Amino acid sequence: MPRPTPIASGPGAAPGRTSREPVAHAYRRGAAEVADLLGVDPAAGLSAAEARRRAADWGANELAEPARRPQWLRLLDQFRSWLIGILLGAAVLAGIIGDLRDAVVITVVLLVNALIGFLQERRAERSLEALRRMLVPTARVRRDGEVRTVPARELVPGDVVLLEAGDRVPADGRLVVAESVEVAEAALTGESQPVAKTTAPAGAGDEAPVPVAERTGTLFMNTALTRGRAEMVVTATGMGTEVGAIAEALRTGGEPPSPLRVQMDSLGRRLALVSGVAVAAYALVALARGEDLADLALRAVALAVAAIPEGLPAVLALTLALGVHRMARRGAIVKRLASVEALGSATVVCSDKTGTLTLNEMTARALWAAGRLYEVTGEGYGTDGAVRPAGPGDRGDAPPEPPREAVLPFALCNDAALSPGGGAVGDPTEAALLVLAAKAGLDPAAPRARTPRTGEIPFDPAEKYMATFHTDADGGVRVHVKGAVDVLLDRCTHVLTEDGPVPLTDERRAEITAVARRMGGEGLRVLGAATATTAAPAATASDGRDRPHALPATGLTLTAVAGIADPPRPQAHDAVALARAAGVTVKMITGDHADTATAIARELGIDGDVVTGAELDRMSERDLADRIEDIGVFARVAPEHKVTIVRALSAGGHIVAMTGDGVNDAAALRAAHIGVAMGITGTDVAKEAADVVLTDDDFSTIVRAVREGRSLYDNIVTFVRFQLSTNIGAILTLLAAVLTGLPTPMTAIQLLWVNIIMDGPPAMALGIDPPRGDVMSRPPRPPSERILNYRRLTVIVRAGLVMTVGTLAVFALARRYTDEATAATMAFTTFVLFQLCNALAARSEDGPVLGRFQLRNRTLWICLGAVLVLQVVAVQVPFAQGVFDTVALSAAQWAVCLAAASTVLLAEQAWRTGRARSAHRRAGGRAGS
C-alpha cells in the first residue's frame, strides 16, 4: 500500500484522505503507521499547543444537533389545543353578533395565556438544558506525556485516548494497545454480542471495502468497552465519525409520557366530559328561560373553558423541571422526569458499600505475609509510615518488615501511580496497595522498569481478580494476581513463607481464611496477592503487546493478604436512620467479604441477615422471596446477583432504587425502578443506563433525592387540588344560579380572568412549596395511588360547594340591597378572593389550616398579593371597569366579599378538627376494648 502524506492543517489539506477522515482507510493500516501519519507519538501524545491548533482546524468533537423549531412556531403551538380552538370560536362568534369588546378581551386573554405557556416551556427547557450541560462527557487523553481528563468535545485527530471497561468511546480511533478488549457495538452495527478487538489491521492488502463490523482494530464513537483496557489514536471526530455519517438514523424521539402525565391527560378528558354535561344542562335551562341565543352560546363556551384548567399542563411541566433542577443542585441529576415520581414512592434502596456508603479513601491497616501479621501505620497516600509486626502472629524473632517479594504482586498488578505531594492517580484501592508496598520497603518504580508488563487480565467483578504478566530476567513470564482471598486460594497450591514457597496444606489454608475473616470482622476490605511462573504466549500483533493471556487454573503461590480500611461516610449513618424513619429500607450490596460487610453495616445501623452470592445461587426464587425482607446485607455478590435482588424485591411489591458504577451494573440499573449511577467513579455505561446520576457518589444524596421527590409530588397534588376546586366552583356556581332563577353572576370575560390570570400564578407558587415537616416521617406513597383519590376528590368538591354557596349568597344579598351591577361585581370579587383563601387551604391535607408554615413560601404570598392588586384594578380603575363589566366597591363591600371568601378556610378547618376528633374517639374505643 502506498504511503500517504501525513496529516496537515484543516479538512482537505492532505492528499490520500477523505473529507471525513484525517487518514484514509486507517483501519487497513498498522497502528504505528497511523500514529506516524497523524504526527503523534502514542507514548507522549499531542502537545497542548498542537491540540489547540487541530481543534481550530477540525472543530468540536460533536454531532450536529437537529434544527430547532423556530420560536414563532413554538408560540403558535400554544393555540393548537382544541379547547383554545373553542375559545377562539367564541371570540369570532362574539364579533359576529356585534360584541366587539368581548371578542377583543377573549383574544387578548388567549394571547396572554399562550405567552405564559410559551415562556414556561422555555424556562423548563432551559432548566433541562442546564442539567444536560452538567453531564458533559469526558475522556482520558495523553498530552505532553501526561494523562489528563478533558471534555470529549475537545478531542482532535491524533489524540491518544485511554479507555477501560465501562468507558464510552468518545471518537473513532485506531487501537495501539488492546488488552483483552471487547466492545459493545450494537448501537452501530446491530451486533448483539460484544466484539473482540485487537491492534491488527483489517483488510490489509485487499482493496475491497471492509464492513464496519469487521474492523477489529478500530473503535467507534458511542460504542462502549465491556472488557479490557485500550489505547487508541483518534482518527475521526464529530460528524466525521461513522456515527456522524448516520447521525440522522441514531436520533431518537422524545421521552415517553410519565405515569403522572398519563394521569393528568386522563384527568383532562374526564373534566372535558364533565364540562360538556354542565354546558348541556346550562344550555337547556337557559333556553327554557328564554335567554338570548348569542349570549347563551358565549357564556356556555366560557363555562366549558372555565371547567378545564388550561394552564395545568404548563404548570406541571414547569414544576417538574424546577424540581429536577433543585435536585441537581443538591447532587442528584435526574435524567428522566418519570423518575421523580418513582423517587417519591421508593420503598427500598439497594446501595453499594464502597464509595457510596463509605468514603472510598483507602489506607492499608493490616498485612499478613510469611505466616505473620503486621500492622501498617500512616494515613492517606503518603509513604510516611511503617509495616511492623503485630497481633497474634508476632514472635520475638520477627523481622522488622515482611519479605518484599510478598508485596511485589500488589506493586506490579497495579495501574495506580503515586504523586510526589502525597497524592495518587488511579483507583483508590490500587493506590493504597502501592503505598503498602512502599512502606514495606519496595520501590514500585524499580520492579516495574526491571520486569515490564507484557499483558494483563483486567479486573472483572464476576471473577473478582486482576492479573498482569511480566517478563522475568531469565526471559520467562511471571504472572502477578490480586483479588478476593477465597478466589485466589482456589487457584493456589503453595504459600510464601520465610523459607520460600511451601505446599498449601489444609492447616495453612484454614489459617489464611481465619486471618481474612478476622480482618473483615474489623471492617477492613480484604485482598490477597499471588504469583506464578507461566509459559510465554505467542504474540499476535506487530507491537508485541496484544497477546491472549489466561490465568492458570492452579499452581499459584499466595504471597500476602492485606486489610484496607474504607471508613463510612460521616453523614451515612444519619442518612440511613432518616431513610428508616421514612419507611425506606436500606440494603447493602458489596463484593467484599461477609465479615467486612457486616462490620460496616453494624456501624451504619443497617439491620438484617447477611447473605453471600454463593448462598443466593443456591436459593430458588421462592426461597429468596421468602427471605428478602429479612436480609440487610448481600456480600460477595457478582453484578448479575443485583438483577436477581431487584426482581425479588419488585415481585414483593417494592419500588426499588439500585446503585451501580460498573459496566456490568447496567442490567440491574435498568431493571430497578430507579437506577442510580455514581458520577465520580461510575462508568459511562452505568451513567447511560441510570435514571439518576450522583455528582458526589454520596449515599445521603439518594436520601435527599427521595425527600425532594416526595415534596415535588406533594406540590403537584396541592396545585391540582387548588386549580380543580376553582373549576368545580365555577361550574357549580353557574349551574346553581340558573337552577335557582338567578342571573348569571359572572360574565365570560370574568370567568376567563379567574381561570387563567387569577389561578395561574398561585398554582405555580404552590408548585415550588418547600418540603413539609413530615415529608420524611411518613411511609412511602403507594405506587398505585392516584393523584385524585376519593379523599382528595371529596376535598375538591367540598371547597367548590363552599365557593358556590358563598358567591351566590353575596350575589343574592347584594341584589336585594344594591343595584344589579354592584351585586355582580361583588359576586365576581368574592369568587376571586375565594381563590386566595383556597390557595392557603390547599397547602396541606392535615393539621391546622393556618400556622407558621404558611409563612415559608414567600413566592406564594407575592403571587397572592399580585392577584389581589390586579383584582382591585379590575374593580376600581375606570378603564378596567369597562373591560370587565365591574363597578367600584366601597370598603364595606370589599370587607363583605373577603368575609365570605374566608369561609373556605373556616369550613376546611372545621372539617379537619371534626375528623381528628372522630379518629381520636375511634382510637380510644379500640384501646378500651
N, C-alpha and C positions, 0 to 999 in steps of 0.2 A: 504494500500500500504506500503511495507517495506521501512524503512528509509535508503537511500543510504549514502555512505561515502561522506563527504564534499569534495570540490574542492581541488586538490593537484597540485603540480607544473608540468607543461608540459602536452602535449597531452598524453592521455592514462595512466595517473598516478593514477587515482581514479577509483575504480570499480563502476558499475552502471551508466556508462557514455559512450556514443559512441565516436568514434574518432572525430566526428564533434561537439559534444556538451559537454561543461563542466558539465552540469547536464542533464541526460537523461530525456526526456519527461517532460521538465519544464512546458509545457502548462497544464499538468494534475495536477500540484501541486499548493498549495496555495502560495500567494505572499510571506508571511513570511517564509515559508519553503524553497522556492527557495533562498531567501536572506541569510538564515542561511546556506544552503548548499554551497553557494558561498562565505561565510565568510565575509559578509558585513552588516553593519547597514545602512539602507536606509536614516536615518536621518543625518548620518555623511559621508557616502560614504567611498571609499577606501582611504588609506593614499597614499601620493605621492610615497613613497618607495615601497609599495606593488604594485602600478600600474606599476612602472618600472620593478619589478620582473616578473609580469604576462606578460608584453609586451615582455620580453625576452623569456618567455616560449611559448606564443601563437602567437607571430609575429604581424605584422601590420594588421590593420583592412582594408584590401584592397582586391578587386577582382583581380585574376590573369589576367594579360594582355595577349592578343593573341600574339603568337610568331611573332616577327618582321621578315619581309622579309630580307634575307641576303643582305648585301651591294653589293656584287658582282652581285647578280641577279638584283638588282635595277639599277646597272650600265648597265647591258645587256638590260634592258628595254628601254634604250635610243635608241637602234638600232631597235626597233620594228615598227617604222613608215614606211609606205610604200614608203614615199619619200626617207628616208635613204636607203631603200632597192634598189631603183632605182640607187642611187649614188653608192652603193656597186656593183651593176651590172655594172656600168660604170667602176669602178676600175678593175673588173675582165675582162671586155672587153678590157680595155687598156693593161692589162697584156698579153692577148691572142694575140693581134696584135703587141706585142713587145715594147710598150711604157711603159717600167717599171717605168720611172720617174713619169709620170702622175699617174700611178697606186699607187705608194708609197705615193705621195703627197696627192691624194684624200683620201687614207686610213688614213694618219696622220691627215688631216683636220677633217675627220669624228670622229676620236678618240678625238681630241681637243673639237669638238662640243659636243660630248657625255659627256666628263668630265665636261664641263661648265654647261650643263643641269643637270647633276648629283649633282654638288656642289650647284647650285641654288636651286634645290629641297630640299637638306639637310638643306640649310640655311633657306628656307621658313618653313620647318618642325620644325626646332629648334625654330624659332620665334613663331610659333603657340603653341609649347610645353611650351614655357615660359608663354604664355597667360593662358594656362590651369593651370599652377602652381600658377598663381595669383588668381585663383578661387578655392582655396583649401577649401573644406567643413569643417565646424567646428561644434562642439557640446558643449552644456552647460552641465557640469557634476558637481556633488558634491563630492569634495575630501577634506579630512582633515576638514570636517564640513563647508567648504566654497564653494560657487558656482563659478566655473571657466569656461572659454571658452578655449577648446583645439582643435587641429586638429582632425577631425573624425578618421583619420588613427591611432591615439594613443589610441583609446578606447580598453579596455580589458574586459574579462568576470568579472562581479562583479561591474563594474562601474555603478553609479546611474546617469541616463541621464534625464534632464528636457526638456520637449517639450511643445510647444504652437502651436496654429493653424497656419498653413503655414510652419511649420518646416518639413524637410525631416528626416525620421527615419534613424539614421546612422548605426544601427546594429540590430540584433534580440534581443528582450528583453521581460522580464515578467513584466507586469504592476503592480505597487504597489500603484499608485494613478491614478485615471481616473475620471476627472470632465467633463461630457458631451462630451466625446471623440468620434469623428467619424474619420475614416481613409480611404483614397482612396487607394485601393489595386488592382486596375485594372491591373497594370504592373505585378503583381504577380499571381493573381487569375483569372483575367478577369472579376471580378465583376464590373459592370458599376457604381453602386451607392456606396457612402461611407458606410462603415461598422461601426456600433456602437460597442464600446469596453467597457469592464468593467474589474474589477480586479478578477472576478470569474474564477476559473479553468475550463477547458474544458475537458469533458470526464472523470471526476473523478469517480473512481470505475469501469470503463469499460475498458477492455483490448483491445478493438477494436481500430485500428488507427483512429485518428481524422483528417479529412481533414484540410488543411491549412486555407481554407476559414471559417472554423467553430471554429478556435482557437481564441475566442473573448478576451481572457486575455493576448494575445501576440501581440507585434508589430514586424513588419518585415522590414528588411533593404530595403531602396529605396522606401518604401511607404511614404505617406505624411498625416499629420494631417490636416484635413479640418475644424475641430471644436474642441474646448475644450482645456484642459490643462492636461498633463500627466507626470508621473514619472515612469521610468522603470529601472529594473536591467538588465544589459546586460548579455545575456545567450550564445550568439554565435557571432563571428566576422569573417570578411573576407570570405574566401571560406567555412567556417563552417556554414554560414547562409543559409536560404532557397534560397535566390537569388544566393548565391555562388554555390549551388547544380545544378542550371540550368543556370549558367553564360553563357554557350555557346549559349543557346536559346535567351538570352537577348541582346547579342551583335548585334549591328545594322550595316548596311552598311555605306559606305562613304556618304559624303554630296552631294546632287544632284547638277548638274552644275548650276551656277548662270545665269541669263539672259545675263550678259556680256559675260560669257564663251560661251553661245549658239551663241551669235552674232559672236564671234571670230571663232568658229567652222564653222559657215555658211560662213564667210569670207574666211576661208581657202579652203573650197570646191569651192567657186567661183573663187578664184585665181588658183586653180588646173585646172579648166576648161579653164581659160584664158591662162595659160601656155601651156596646151595641144594644143589649137588653134595656139598659137605662134610657138610651136615646129613644128606642122604640116606645117604651112606656111613657116617656115625657111627651113625645110627639102625639100619641093617641089622646092623652089627657088634654094637651093644648088644643088639638083640633076640636075635641068635644066642647071646649070652652070658647071656640070661635076665634082664636088668635090669628093674627096676620101670618100668611104662609111664609113670606120672605123673612119676617122676624123670627118665626118659629125655626126655619131652616138654619139661620145664622146661629141662633142660641143652641140648637140641637148639635150642630157641629162643634161649637165651643164646649159644650158639655162633654162630648166624646173626647176632645183633646184634653180637657181638664181631668178626665178619668185616667189618662195614660201619662205616666211620668217620663216625658220625652228625654229629660236630661239624665235619667238614671244610668244608661249605658256609659255615657261620658264620665259621670261621677265615679262609676265603678272602675273604669279603666284608669282614671287618674289616681284613685285611692290605692289600687294595686301597684301602680308604678311608683308612687311616692313611698309606699310601704317597703317595696323591694329596694328602693334607694336607701331607705333608713337601715335596712338590714346590711346593705353593702358597707355603709359607714361603720357598722359595728363588726365587720369582719366576715360576713356571710354573703357571698354573691349568689343570688338566686337566678338560675338561667331560664327557668320556665315558670310562668305565672301560676300554673296549676299547682306547683309545689308549695305555694304559700298556703293553700287550703290544707294540704296534707300535713304540713308542719304543725298547724294548729290542732290537729287531731292525732298526732303521733302518740303511741302508747308504749313503744319500746325503742330504745336507742342502742344499737349494737356498735360498740366503739373499739377500734384498735387500741392496744395499750401503748406501744412505743410511739412517741412523738405527739400523741393526741391526749392521752391521759397522763403521760409522762413528758418530761422536758426534752428528751432526745439529746441530752448533753452528757455524753458517755465519759466515764472515768473508770479505768480498771482498779478494782479494790482487792482482788484476791487472785492468786495463781497457784495451781498445783502442777508440779513438774518433778520428775525423777523421784516420785514417791513421797515428796514433801509438800507442805502447804506454806505459801508465802503471803505476806501482807504487802500491799502496794500503797505507797504514800504519794502525796502530791495531788493537786487539783487541776482540772481542765486539761488543755492540750499542751501545756508547758512540760518540758522534760525534767524539771526540778522535782526530785523525789527519789525513792529507792524501792527495791524489792528485797525484803528481809524476811528471814524465817519467822513463822508464827503458827499458832494453832497446835492441834494435837499431833501433827506430823513433825513438829520441831524436835530436834535432838541436839545435844551439846556439840556434836562434831559437824553440825550442818554448815555448809559453805555459806559465805556471805551473800551469794546470789546464785540463782539457778543456772544450769548449763545453758549457754547461749544458743546451742542448737535446738533447745526445747522451744524457744520463742521464734526461731527462724521462719517457720511457716506463717506466723502472724505478720511478719515483716514483708515476706515475698508474695504471699497470696493476699495482696492488698493493693487497692488503687488510690488510696488517700495519699496526701503529701502534707508535711508539717511546714508551717511558715516560720521564719526567723523570730517573729514577735510573739510567739506562743499561740498562734492560730493554726487552723488546719483547713485544707481544701479536700472535699470529698465526703463520703459517708461518715457520720459521727462514730459509728461502731468501729469502722476500719481505722479511723483516726485514733481512737482510744487504744486499739491493739498496736498501732505503730508507736504510740507513746510508751506503752508497756514494754515493747522490745527495746526502746531506747533506754528506759530506766533499768532494764536488765543488763545493760552494758553492750548492747548490739547497735551499731550504727547502721540504720536501714539502707543508707545510700551505698555502702560498700558491697554487700552481697547482691544488691540489685545490679550494680555495674559488673560484678565478677561473674554472675550467673544470669545472663539476660533472659527475659521471658520469651518463649517461642510459641506459646499458645495458652489458652485458658478455657475453662468451662464457667461461664458467668453464674452468679448466684441465681438459683431458681427456688421460689418459695415452696414449691411442691417437693423438691429434692432436699432442701434445707442444707445445701453446702455450696462452696465455691472452690474451684481448683485451678491452679496455674502450673504450667510446665516450663522448666528451665534447663538450659544446657549446663551440664556439670563440667568440671575442669578436665575430666578424663574423656569428655565427648559424649557421655551418656545423657539421658534425660531424667530429671528428678521432678516428681510431682509434689506440690505442697497443697494441702487442703485445710480449710477451716469451715466449721459448721456445727450443727447440733451434735452434742456428745453422743447421744444414743444412735444417731445415724452413722457417725464415724466408727463407733465401736462395732457396729455390724460388719464393717469392712476391714477392721484391724485384726491382725494376727500377732502383733508384737506391741510392746510398750517400751518407751525410752526410760532407762534408769541411769544411775551414776556410772554403772559398768557397761553402758551401751544398751542396744535393743535386746530384750528378752521376750520369750513367748508370753502371750497374754492369756494367763490362766483364768479359771473361773473366779479364784480368790481376788486376783488383781482387777478383773472386770467388775466385781462387786464393790471393791474399794473405790474405783473411779466413779461408779454410779452413785455411791453414797456421798462422795465429795461433791459431785454435781448437784445432787439433791439438797445437800446442806447449803451450798451456795445459793441455790434457788430459793430455799426457805428463808434466806436472809434478804430476799428481794433483789438479788443480783441476776442479771442476764448472763447465761452460761454458754460459752462457746469452747469447742475443742479444736486442737490442731493436730495434724497428722502429716506424714510424708512417706514416700516410697520411691524406689528407682523403677522406671518403666522403660519399655522399648521405644525407640525413637520412631515416630510415624513418618511416613513419606510426605514430603511437601507436595502441594497440589497447585501452587501458584508461583509465578516467577519471583515474587518478593520473598518467598520462603516463610511467610507468616500465616498464610491461610491453610491451616492444617486440620484434619479431622482428629480430635482428641477424645479419648474415653477414659473415665476414671476406673482403675482396677476394681473389680467387684470384691476382691480380698487382697490381703498382703500388705496393707498399710501399717505403719508404726505410729501409734499415738504418742505425741510428744508433750502435750500440755493441755491443761484446762484452765480457762480464765473466767473470772467472775466480774462483770461490768455493772456498775451502778448507773441507773437511769431514774432519778428521783421523780416522784409525782409532781405535776404542776401545782403550784401553791393554791390556785383557785379551783382545782379539780374536785377536791373533797366537798367544798361548798356547792359546786355545780351539781354534783351527784345528789346531795341532800335536797337541793331545790327541785331537781327533777323528780325525786321520790315524793316530795310534798305535792307536786303537781300531778301525781298519778302516772308518771312516766318511769318505766323500769329501765335500768341501765345494765347491759350485759357486756362484759369484757371479752374480746376475741384477740388471741395472740398466738404467735408461733413459738413463744417461749415455753420453757419447762413449766409443768403444772405448779411446782412449788414456788417458782418465781412469780407466776401469775397470782397465786393465792396470797402471797405476802403483799403485793401491790394492791390487790382487791381489798384486802383487810384494811390497809391504810386509807383507802379511798372511801370505805363504807359500802362497798358493793357486796351484797349478801348472795347466798345461794350455793348450790353444789358446783363442783369443779369436774368438768368432763373433757377428756382429751380427744383428739382427732381419731385415734385408733378406736376408742370406745364408740365414737359416732359411726364409724364404719361398720361396727358390729350391731348397731341398733337398726331395727326396722322403722318404717315411717310411723307406725302406730306407737312403738316404744318411745320414739323421740317426741311425738305429740303428747304422750302422757307425762313426760318428764320436763318438757321445755320450760314450763312455768317456774320450776324449782331450780333451774340451772342459772348460775350467775356468772360463771367463768368458763370459757371454751379455750383450752390450751393445746399447744402442739397441733394446730389446725392448718390445713392447706387452703388455698383460695377457694377450691371447689366446695369445701365444707361450709363456707359462708352462704352459698346458694341454698344448701340444704337447710341451714338455720333459718334463713329468710322464709323459705317455703313453709317450714313447720310453724313459724310464728304467724304467718299470714293465714294458714289454714285454721289457726286458733282464733281468728278474728282480730288480730293485732294490726295496727298501722306501724310499719317498721321503717326506721331510719338506720341506714347501714353506712359506716365509714369505710374508706379504702384509699390506697395510694398507688398500688402496683398495677401493672398491666393485666395481671390475672384476676384482679378485683373487679374488672369491668362487668363481668356477668352478674356478680352479686349486687353491684351498684344499680344495674338496670332492673334486676329482679325486685329490689326493695321499693317501697312506696316513695321513699326519699333517699336517693343516693347522694352521699356526702363525700366529696374528694378533698384531699389536702392540697392547698395552694402552694405550699413551700416544697414539701417532699414528694408530692403527688406527681405521677407521670402524666403526660399529655393524654394518653388513652383513658386513664381514670377520670381526668377532668372532663373529657368529652362525654363520657358515659354518665356522669353525675348530674343531679339536678341542682345541687348546691356546692359551691367551692369555698372552703375556708381560707381566708387570706393569712391567718395566723396559726393554722393547724391546731387550734386550742379547743378542747372538749367543751369548755364553758361557753364558747361561741355558739355551739349547737344548741345549748340550753337557752341562750339569749335569743336565738332564731326561733325556737319553739314559742318563747314568750311573745316575740314580735308577731309570729303567725297567728297566735290566739287573739292578740289585741287587734290585728288587722281584720280578722273575721268578725270580732265583736263590733268593730266600727261599721263594717258593711251591713251587718244586721241592724245597727242603730239607724243609719241613714235610709235604709229600705223601709223600716217601720215608720220613720218620720215622713218620708215622701208619700207612702201609700196611705197613711192616715189622712193626709191632706186630700188625696184623690177621693177616698171614700167619703170624707166630709163634704166635698164639693158635690158629689153625686147625690148623696142623701139630702143635702140642703135644697138643691134644685127640685128634686122629686117631691120632697115633703112640702115645699112651697106650692107646687102645682096641685098636689093632692088635698091640701088644706084650703085651697082657694085664694092663697096669697099671690101677689105679683112676683115675678122672678126677682129675687133680691140682688142679683149681680148680673152685669152685662157680660157679653162675650169678651170685651176688652179687659174687663176686671178679672175674669177667670184666667185669661192668658197671663195677666200681670202676676197673679198669685202663683200660677203653676210654674212659670219659667223664671221670673225675676225674684219673687219673694222666697221661693223654695230652694233655688239653686245654690246660692252662697252658703246658707246654713247647712245644707246637705254636704257640701264639700268640706266645711269646717268640721262636721261630725265625722267625716272620713279620716281625719288626722287626729282624732282624740288620743291623748296619751293612754298608756295601758292602765287598767283599773287595778286597784289594790289587791283584788282576789284572783287576778288572772292566772297566777301560778299556785293557787291553793285550792283549785277545784279540779275534778277529774277531766281527762281529755274529752273533747266533743265526739260523740258517736259519728263515724263517717257517713252513716245513712241519714243523719239529721238534716232536715230541710230548713232553709232559711226561714220560711213561713210555716212553722209548725202550728198546731192547734192553739197553743197558749199565746203565741205572738199574733196570730190572726184575731184572737179574742181581744187583745190589747188594741190592735189597729181599729177594729170595728167599734170598740168602746170609745176610743178617742174620737172617731168620726161621728158617733152619735152625740157626744158632748158638744162637739163643734156645731152640729146641726141644730140641736136644741138651743144652744146659746145664741147662735147667729139669728135664728128665726124669732127667738124671744125678744132680742133687741130690736129686730125689724118690726115686729108686731106692736111692741110698746111705743116705739118711736113714731109709727104711723098714727097712733092714737093721739100723741101729744105734740107732734111736729108735722111738717109737710112731708110729702112723698119723697122729694129729692134728699132731704136730710135723713130720712129713715133708711133709704137705700145706701147713702154714704156711710151711715153708722153700721149697717149690716156688713158692707164691704170692709170697713176698717176693723170691725170685730173679728171677721174671718181672718184677716191678715195678722192681727195680734194673736189670734189663736196659734198661728204658726210659730210665733216667737216663743210662746209658753210651751207649746208641744215639743219644740226642739230641746228644751231643758228636761221635759218629762221623758223624752225618748233616750236620753243618755244612759239610763240604767234600767234594768229589769227588776231589780230587787232593792230593798232598803229604802231609806228616805229619798223623796224626790229632790229636795233641796238640801244642800250641805256644802261643806268646804270644797268638796271635789268639783263643784260646779265652777269654781274659780280657776281650775287648772288649764282650761282650754281658752287661751286669750283670743285665738283666731275666731272662735265661735262668738265671743262677745263683740268683737269688732264687726263681724257679719250681721249679728242681730242689731247692733247699733246702726249700721248702714241701711238695713232693711227698714228700720223704724224711721230714719231720716227720709228715705225715699217715699214711704207712705205719707209722711207729713207733707212732703212736696206735692204728692198726687192729690191730697185733700185740700191743702191750704193755699197753694200757689194758683193764681187765676189761669195761667196758660194751661197748666196740667188739669185743672178742673174741666176745661173744655174738651180735653182728650179722654178723660176717664169718667165723664158724667158725674162728677162729685161737686159738693158744695162745702164751704168752710164749716168746721165744727167748733163749738165752744170748748173751753177747758173741761166743763162739767160733762159734756157729751163724750169727750175723749176718755174721761175717767170711767164713765159707764161702759164704754167699749172695753177698756182694759180690765175692769172688774169682771165682766162677762167672760173675757178670754182667759182669765186666771182660773176659771172653774175647771179647766182641763188638768191643771196641776193639783187642785184640791181633790178632784174626783179620783185621780190616779193615786194620790197619797192615801185617801180613804180606802181604796180597794186594796192596796198593799198592806195597810195596817190590819184590815179585816182578815186578809189571807194569812198573815203572820200569826194572828191570834188563834185562828182556826187550826193552823198547823200545830201551834203550841198546845192547844187543848187535846188534839188527837195524840200527840206525843205523850202528854200526861196520862191520857186514858190507857194507852198501851203499857206505860210504866206501872200504872196501878193494877192492871190486870196480870 
